[in-house]
Amino acid sequence: MRIATPPACEFFGKRDAASYCALSERTLDTARATGHLPFYRFSVRKVLFRRSDLDTWLAKMRIEVSP
C-alpha cells in the first residue's frame, strides 16, 4: 500500500518561515516591519508568510560573485 504525502504547506507561521529561510525570527520581523517582506496578519500574534513570497524575497537577496 502506498501512503500519499501531504502537499507542501503554502503558508508558514513565523517560526517555520524563519526555519525555512535559515534566518532568525527577528530578521523576518525586521523585513516585515520595513515593508520588504509581504505577510498576512490575522491578529496581533498570528502572522503568516506565503512560501512563494519567501522564495521571491530570498531570491532578491542573492548576490552573485564572479570568479
ABEGO torsion letter per residue (X at the ends): XBBBBBBBBABBBAAAAAAAAGBBAAAAAAAAAAGABBBBBABAABBBBBAAAAAAAAAAABBBBBX
